[in-house]
């Protein structure tokens, strides 16, 4: 006896199992970290790194940045999902013309 299963049904079943077990899609920002260059490009365009530091990091001191003063030779670590949500909630408080 042979069974034929449609690929769409297999994909649906695998997606449900992955979701139940807490796996996130590859293109998801959940749990992903980015640097300040990528953050500035994705969330603050056309502003650059210095503007992000002055107008967001130093003014608001967000908790989604590991260390807003990383020192020489060290980079910023930003939790992207938390940063994206924060930017959406606080976009009107940011001085975009500074």
Secondary structure, 3 states (H helix, E strand, C coil): CCCCCCHHHHHHHHHHHHHHCCCCCCCCCCCCEECHHHHHHHHCCCCCHHHHHHHHHHHHCCCCECCCCCCCCCCCCEEHHHHHHHHHHHCCCCCCCC
